[in-house]
Amino acid sequence: MALSFDPERLDVLGTDEHLPAVGPTRLDAAALRARFAAPPAWVPEIQGERRFDARPPADASVLIGLVPRADGLRVLLTQRTEHLTDHPGQISFPGGRAEPEDADAVATALREAAEEIGLDAGLVEVLGCLPAYTTGTGFVVTPVVALVDPSITLSIDPFEVAEVFEVPLAFLMDPRHHRRHAVEVAAVRREFLSMPWEDATHAEAPRRYFIWGATAAMLRNLYRFLSA
């Protein structure tokens, strides 16, 4: 669905620098296993968006894959190709619509990750799921959080995925990088977060990735879960 506004050109209304970042002791593999094994009492901050259309809701899943690297855990993200019907060109987690053969939300996330980026399910350790998030396009999305073996070799589906990249989990779990925006669409005020990431190690020049919308909202809920 094409947007009627450019999210990158909207004013930044503020950040949440008053909130503490999730500390490094909570951001390693052992700490995440323990957190999902015994979840705290918490409530997701953002449960969904105002609907853009009236089509029936559809179940979907995404994989929030966390890859252990020398500098800490990194989050696997993709940039969608520009010709897709839903969320073209946007930054997203690997994932998609549930199919009848999927046993559950986890099976959907693993199947979609295999199809989109060639991620071998045998190299994925599922930790648990976050509460479902409803997108403006009607997808009821279950975020599946997992550790991903760093030995992975990925192979993207060029029809759906333009690029796959990683962002440090510590960066995304620091509210100083959570920027607030608002826009009026069809006389309705819509608010959203963005978490722009600049990869200074990119081969030719620093590469900027604009993480926003549903992806940023699910990351914000992960922040609330880990900081509770």
Secondary structure as GFF3:
##gff-version 3
##sequence-region A 1 228
A	DSSP	three_ten_helix	7	9	.	.	.	ID=ss1
A	DSSP	beta_strand	14	15	.	.	.	ID=ss2
A	DSSP	three_ten_helix	24	26	.	.	.	ID=ss3
A	DSSP	alpha_helix	29	37	.	.	.	ID=ss4
A	DSSP	beta_strand	58	69	.	.	.	ID=ss5
A	DSSP	beta_strand	72	80	.	.	.	ID=ss6
A	DSSP	beta_strand	91	92	.	.	.	ID=ss7
A	DSSP	beta_strand	95	97	.	.	.	ID=ss8
A	DSSP	alpha_helix	105	117	.	.	.	ID=ss9
A	DSSP	three_ten_helix	121	123	.	.	.	ID=ss10
A	DSSP	beta_strand	124	129	.	.	.	ID=ss11
A	DSSP	beta_strand	133	134	.	.	.	ID=ss12
A	DSSP	beta_strand	139	148	.	.	.	ID=ss13
A	DSSP	beta_strand	161	168	.	.	.	ID=ss14
A	DSSP	alpha_helix	169	172	.	.	.	ID=ss15
A	DSSP	three_ten_helix	175	177	.	.	.	ID=ss16
A	DSSP	beta_strand	179	185	.	.	.	ID=ss17
A	DSSP	beta_strand	188	194	.	.	.	ID=ss18
A	DSSP	beta_strand	197	199	.	.	.	ID=ss19
A	DSSP	beta_strand	207	209	.	.	.	ID=ss20
A	DSSP	alpha_helix	213	227	.	.	.	ID=ss21
###
